[in-house]
Amino acid sequence: MNKTYLILFFIGGLITNTYCQKLSKTELKIIEKAKAFHEESIDFLEKVVNINSGSLNSKGVREVGDVFSNAFNAINFNTRWIDMPKEMNRAGHLFASINGKKGKKLLLIGHLDTVFEENSPFQTFIRQDSIAYGPGANDMKGGNVVILYALKALQDLNLLKKASITVAFTGDEESTGKPLSISRKDLIEAGKEADIALGFENASGFDYATVARRGSSGWRVETQGKRSHSSGIFNDVVGAGAIFEMSRILNAFYEEVRGEQYLTFNPGTLLGGTFVNYNIQNSGGEVFGKSNVVAQKALVYGGLRFISEKQKENARSKMREIVAQNLPHTSATISFNDSYPAMGPSKGNLALLAELDQVSKDIGQGGVNPYDPLKRGAADISFVADYTDGIDGLGTMGTGAHTPQETVNLKTMNALIQRSAILIYRLTR
């Protein structure tokens, strides 16, 4: 071993010891206990990833829920399965809880479903050294495993005797069941009772956590024109037609609504012609039209992202105004549907981030900064954001979420379990 390497090794040891000195004896035991679960937690992740749990596969979602339910029962959590009405075509949710009287009441949020349905060719967990490929391995079965093994480390050390913790694993986060008043009722009630919510969606590195998420809303525009021979388009009798009217509206959205920070909107599906049929269940449709016939109908489905209810309502108001300014002999309507509310960057969320930041520094993982809301999608923690402080992005690290190249970084998973266990311990003391 050369002299330079010895010096670096010595300095590294000093840094590690400095961090460790900031942890109590109990917290050092928590770290060691979590480390002991490294391979076991990976095996558990492989087991649940290999069970297909696409949002529409109710049987598979329930099966994954049963595996987690047994694991939570084994560490003395009380579990219950919450069924959804059959007509909603969703499996339901798994809740696990302990009801102590000490410390803050925590709500830990995950989800059992993935975007990969039973007909997806991407179905299997494949481990390659410190990286594993698998459907939902990172988003977010990995995050669920972080929750389970952080709690297991604490329970094995008898540190949860007086804690009050509810774990909520929804079964339809990737495609929420409607109406939301039913599918998110139990989660919202749990949020109202909690002092703090911790979301374990996939992490963006050790140095970031989510204090704000944009909300998500759908919108639909339908235009009507006067069906006629195309030679008459633009005259006083025929007018502009449905497709030109739709083009006007979309261009005005782009020119007049776009630009506000954190506000985005996207027309995802567009159909136009003489006859239009759209099936919202499978996001597909059919259209018939001819180049020599003025289009009599056009249809667009889109999405809207926002950082606050005020921003959402302002955007909707502008969109309604634009839709009402019709070209000759055309008409248009717009409608909206809510999906996920926004999670604003509140003072309470930032204070909670500061606690995570301290934990991370104390165990040698470095500081934690707020993640840019523009880089994150919607998540279940937003449904409780109006009732309790929270942070998200505490789950596993990986790449390619929602694609057949989804990976989870197994090398960092145990470190995230350690960090979560210390954070939960401090919050419940």
C-alpha positions in Angstrom: 0.0 0.0 0.0 1.7 3.3 -1.0 2.0 6.4 1.1 -0.6 8.4 -0.8 -3.2 5.7 -0.4 -2.5 5.4 3.3 -3.0 9.2 3.7 -6.3 9.1 1.8 -7.5 6.0 3.8 -6.6 7.8 7.1 -8.5 10.9 6.0 -11.5 8.9 4.9 -11.5 7.1 8.3 -11.4 10.5 10.1 -14.4 11.7 8.1 -16.4 8.6 8.8 -15.6 8.8 12.5 -16.6 12.5 12.6 -20.0 11.6 11.1 -20.5 8.7 13.4 -19.8 10.9 16.5 -23.0 12.8 15.6 -25.1 9.6 16.0 -26.2 8.3 19.4 -25.3 4.8 20.5 -28.9 3.7 19.6 -28.6 5.2 16.2 -25.4 3.4 15.5 -27.2 0.2 16.4 -29.9 1.1 13.9 -27.3 1.6 11.2 -25.7 -1.8 11.9 -29.1 -3.5 12.0 -30.1 -2.0 8.7 -26.9 -3.1 7.1 -27.6 -6.7 8.1 -30.7 -6.7 5.9 -28.9 -5.8 2.7 -29.3 -9.1 0.9 -32.6 -10.0 2.5 -34.2 -6.7 1.3 -32.9 -7.4 -2.3 -34.4 -10.8 -2.2 -37.7 -9.4 -1.0 -37.7 -6.8 -3.8 -37.1 -9.5 -6.4 -40.1 -11.5 -5.0 -42.5 -8.6 -5.3 -41.2 -7.3 -8.6 -41.8 -10.8 -10.1 -45.5 -10.5 -9.3 -47.2 -8.4 -12.0 -49.2 -5.6 -10.4 -50.2 -3.4 -13.3 -52.9 -1.0 -12.1 -55.6 -2.9 -13.9 -54.4 -6.3 -12.7 -56.4 -6.4 -9.5 -55.4 -9.9 -8.6 -51.7 -9.1 -9.0 -51.9 -5.9 -7.0 -53.7 -7.8 -4.2 -51.0 -10.5 -4.3 -48.2 -8.0 -3.8 -50.3 -6.5 -1.1 -50.5 -9.8 0.7 -46.7 -10.3 0.6 -46.2 -6.9 2.2 -49.1 -7.5 4.6 -47.4 -10.7 5.9 -44.1 -8.9 6.3 -45.7 -6.1 8.3 -47.6 -8.5 10.5 -44.3 -10.2 11.2 -43.0 -6.9 12.8 -46.2 -6.5 14.8 -48.0 -4.0 12.6 -51.8 -4.4 12.2 -52.8 -4.6 8.6 -56.0 -4.2 6.7 -57.0 -4.4 3.0 -59.4 -1.7 1.8 -61.4 -2.9 -1.2 -62.6 -0.6 -3.9 -66.1 -1.0 -5.5 -66.1 -3.5 -8.3 -67.1 -1.0 -11.0 -64.0 1.0 -10.3 -61.8 -1.8 -11.6 -59.1 -1.3 -9.0 -57.8 -3.7 -6.4 -57.8 -1.5 -3.3 -55.1 -0.5 -0.8 -53.0 -1.9 2.0 -52.8 -0.1 5.3 -50.5 -1.2 8.2 -50.2 0.6 11.5 -49.0 0.7 15.1 -50.7 3.1 17.5 -48.4 4.3 20.2 -48.6 7.6 22.1 -45.1 9.0 21.7 -43.6 11.3 19.2 -45.2 12.6 16.0 -47.8 10.6 14.1 -46.2 9.5 10.9 -47.9 8.5 7.6 -45.5 6.6 5.2 -46.8 6.5 1.6 -46.1 4.0 -1.1 -48.0 2.2 -3.9 -48.3 -1.4 -5.0 -49.2 -1.0 -8.7 -47.0 -0.3 -11.7 -47.5 1.0 -15.2 -46.7 -2.5 -16.6 -49.8 -4.5 -17.2 -50.1 -8.3 -17.7 -49.5 -8.0 -21.5 -46.2 -6.1 -21.0 -43.1 -8.0 -22.2 -41.2 -6.5 -19.3 -42.1 -8.8 -16.4 -38.9 -10.1 -14.6 -36.4 -8.9 -12.0 -32.9 -9.4 -13.4 -29.9 -8.6 -11.2 -26.6 -7.5 -12.8 -24.1 -6.8 -10.1 -25.3 -3.6 -8.2 -28.0 -2.8 -10.7 -31.3 -4.7 -11.2 -33.9 -4.4 -14.0 -37.5 -4.9 -13.3 -41.0 -3.6 -13.8 -41.7 -1.2 -10.9 -38.4 -2.1 -9.2 -37.7 1.6 -8.7 -41.2 3.1 -9.1 -42.0 2.1 -6.6 -41.6 -1.4 -5.1 -38.1 -0.4 -4.2 -39.5 2.5 -2.1 -41.9 0.1 -0.4 -39.0 -2.1 0.5 -37.2 0.9 2.0 -40.2 1.6 4.2 -40.5 -2.1 5.3 -36.9 -2.6 6.2 -36.4 0.7 7.9 -39.3 -0.2 10.2 -38.0 -3.7 10.5 -34.6 -2.4 11.7 -36.4 -0.3 14.3 -38.7 -3.0 15.5 -36.0 -5.5 15.8 -34.3 -3.1 18.2 -37.5 -2.6 20.1 -37.7 1.1 19.2 -41.3 1.3 18.0 -43.0 0.4 21.3 -44.6 3.9 21.7 -44.5 5.1 18.1 -47.6 6.0 16.0 -47.1 5.1 12.4 -49.4 4.3 9.5 -48.1 2.8 6.3 -50.4 3.4 3.3 -49.7 1.5 0.1 -52.3 2.5 -2.6 -53.1 0.0 -5.3 -53.8 2.5 -8.1 -51.3 5.4 -8.0 -50.3 5.0 -11.6 -53.9 5.1 -12.7 -56.2 6.4 -10.0 -59.6 4.9 -9.6 -62.5 7.3 -10.1 -64.2 8.9 -8.3 -61.3 10.2 -6.2 -63.7 10.8 -3.4 -63.7 7.0 -3.0 -60.2 5.9 -4.2 -58.4 8.5 -2.0 -60.8 8.7 0.9 -58.8 6.5 3.3 -55.5 8.1 2.4 -56.9 11.6 3.0 -58.3 10.5 6.3 -54.9 9.2 7.4 -53.4 12.4 6.3 -55.7 14.4 8.5 -54.7 12.4 11.5 -50.9 12.5 10.8 -48.4 15.1 11.9 -46.0 14.3 9.1 -46.2 12.4 5.8 -43.2 10.8 4.2 -43.4 9.7 0.6 -41.1 7.0 -0.8 -41.4 7.6 -4.5 -38.0 7.0 -6.2 -35.2 9.3 -5.1 -33.3 11.7 -7.3 -30.0 11.1 -5.5 -28.8 11.4 -1.9 -28.7 15.2 -2.2 -32.3 15.9 -3.1 -35.8 15.4 -1.6 -39.2 16.7 -2.8 -40.9 19.5 -0.8 -43.3 20.4 -3.7 -45.1 18.5 -6.4 -47.2 19.9 -9.2 -50.8 18.8 -9.4 -52.3 17.1 -12.4 -55.6 17.8 -14.2 -57.1 16.6 -17.5 -58.9 18.7 -20.1 -61.0 18.0 -23.1 -61.8 20.3 -26.0 -64.4 19.5 -28.7 -65.1 21.7 -31.7 -67.9 21.6 -34.2 -67.9 22.9 -37.8 -70.3 23.0 -40.7 -70.0 19.9 -42.9 -69.8 21.0 -46.5 -67.8 20.7 -49.7 -64.3 22.0 -49.2 -64.7 24.5 -52.1 -66.9 26.6 -49.8 -64.6 26.8 -46.8 -64.0 30.3 -45.4 -67.2 31.7 -47.1 -70.0 33.3 -45.2 -72.1 30.2 -45.4 -69.6 27.4 -44.5 -67.1 29.2 -42.2 -63.8 27.7 -41.0 -64.6 24.1 -40.0 -63.9 22.2 -36.9 -60.2 21.5 -37.5 -59.3 25.1 -38.1 -61.2 26.1 -35.0 -59.3 23.5 -33.0 -56.0 24.8 -34.5 -56.9 28.3 -33.4 -57.6 27.2 -29.9 -54.4 25.2 -29.4 -52.3 27.9 -30.9 -53.9 30.5 -28.6 -53.2 28.2 -25.6 -49.6 28.1 -26.6 -49.3 31.8 -27.2 -51.5 33.2 -24.3 -51.5 30.6 -21.5 -47.9 29.3 -21.7 -45.1 30.9 -19.8 -46.0 31.0 -16.1 -43.4 29.2 -13.9 -44.4 25.6 -13.1 -47.4 25.7 -15.4 -47.4 23.3 -18.3 -50.2 21.8 -20.4 -50.0 19.2 -23.2 -52.5 18.1 -25.9 -51.9 14.4 -25.9 -54.5 13.1 -28.3 -56.0 14.9 -31.4 -58.7 13.6 -33.8 -60.6 15.5 -36.4 -62.7 14.9 -39.5 -66.3 14.1 -40.5 -66.9 11.4 -37.9 -64.8 10.9 -34.7 -65.1 8.2 -32.1 -62.9 8.1 -29.1 -62.7 5.4 -26.3 -61.4 7.0 -23.2 -60.8 3.6 -21.5 -58.1 2.6 -23.9 -57.0 6.1 -25.0 -57.7 5.2 -28.7 -60.2 6.2 -31.3 -61.3 6.2 -35.0 -61.7 9.0 -37.4 -63.2 9.3 -40.9 -62.8 12.3 -43.1 -61.9 13.4 -46.6 -59.7 16.2 -48.0 -62.6 17.6 -50.0 -65.0 17.8 -47.0 -65.0 20.5 -44.3 -64.4 18.8 -41.0 -67.5 18.8 -38.7 -65.8 17.6 -35.5 -62.4 17.7 -33.8 -61.5 16.4 -30.3 -58.4 16.9 -28.1 -57.6 15.3 -24.7 -54.8 16.9 -22.7 -53.1 17.3 -19.4 -52.4 20.3 -17.2 -49.7 20.6 -14.4 -49.7 23.3 -11.8 -48.0 24.2 -8.5 -51.2 25.6 -6.7 -54.9 25.6 -7.0 -54.8 29.3 -7.8 -52.5 28.7 -10.7 -54.7 25.9 -11.9 -57.9 28.0 -11.8 -56.2 30.9 -13.5 -55.1 28.7 -16.4 -58.5 27.2 -16.7 -60.1 30.6 -16.8 -57.8 31.7 -19.7 -58.4 28.5 -21.6 -62.2 29.0 -21.3 -61.9 32.5 -22.6 -60.0 31.3 -25.6 -62.4 28.5 -26.4 -65.3 30.9 -26.4 -63.9 33.1 -29.2 -65.1 31.0 -32.1 -64.2 31.2 -35.8 -67.2 31.7 -38.2 -69.8 28.9 -38.1 -67.9 26.9 -35.5 -68.5 26.2 -31.8 -66.3 24.8 -29.1 -66.5 23.5 -25.5 -63.9 22.7 -22.9 -64.2 20.6 -19.8 -61.8 19.7 -17.0 -61.3 16.8 -14.6 -59.2 16.7 -11.5 -56.6 14.0 -10.8 -53.9 15.0 -8.4 -53.9 18.2 -6.3 -50.7 20.2 -5.9 -48.3 20.0 -3.0 -46.9 23.4 -2.4 -43.5 24.2 -0.9 -44.8 25.1 2.6 -42.7 26.2 5.5 -43.5 23.0 7.3 -42.3 20.9 4.4 -39.0 22.9 4.3 -38.6 22.4 8.1 -39.0 18.7 7.6 -36.4 18.8 4.8 -34.1 20.4 7.3 -34.5 17.5 9.6 -33.7 15.0 6.8 -30.8 17.2 5.8 -29.4 16.9 9.4 -29.9 13.1 9.4 -28.2 12.7 6.1 -25.2 14.8 7.2 -25.0 12.9 10.5 -24.6 9.6 8.8 -22.2 10.8 6.2 -24.5 11.0 3.2 -24.2 14.8 2.7 -26.7 17.6 2.6 -30.2 17.4 1.1 -31.7 20.1 -1.1 -35.2 20.7 -2.4 -35.8 19.1 -5.8 -37.2 21.1 -8.7 -41.0 20.5 -9.0 -40.7 20.8 -12.8 -38.7 17.5 -12.8 -41.3 15.5 -10.8 -44.7 14.1 -11.7 -47.7 13.9 -9.5 -47.9 11.5 -6.5 -50.2 10.3 -3.7 -48.5 12.5 -1.1 -50.2 15.5 -2.7 -53.6 14.3 -1.5 -52.6 14.9 2.1 -50.5 18.0 1.5 -53.3 20.3 2.7 -53.5 18.5 6.0 -50.0 17.7 7.1 -46.3 18.6 6.5 -44.5 16.2 4.2 -41.5 15.4 2.0 -41.2 12.9 -0.8 -38.6 11.2 -2.9 -37.2 9.1 -0.1 -37.3 5.8 -2.0 -34.7 4.0 -4.1 -32.5 5.4 -6.9 -32.6 4.1 -10.4 -33.2 5.1 -14.0 -35.8 4.5 -16.8 -39.0 4.6 -14.7 -42.1 3.7 -16.7 -39.9 2.1 -19.5 -38.7 -1.4 -20.2 -35.3 -0.2 -19.1 -36.3 0.6 -15.6 -33.5 0.0 -13.1 -32.9 0.2 -9.4 -29.5 0.8 -7.8 -29.0 -2.0 -5.3 -25.7 -0.5 -4.1 -27.5 2.6 -2.6 -30.7 0.9 -1.4 -29.4 -0.1 2.0 -28.0 3.4 2.6 -31.4 4.8 2.0 -32.9 2.2 4.4 -30.4 3.4 7.0 -31.3 7.1 6.4 -35.0 6.4 6.6 -34.7 4.4 9.7 -32.8 7.2 11.5 -35.2 9.8 10.3 -38.3 7.8 11.5 -36.5 7.1 14.8 -35.9 10.8 15.5 -39.4 11.9 14.4 -41.1 9.3 16.7 -39.0 9.9 19.8 
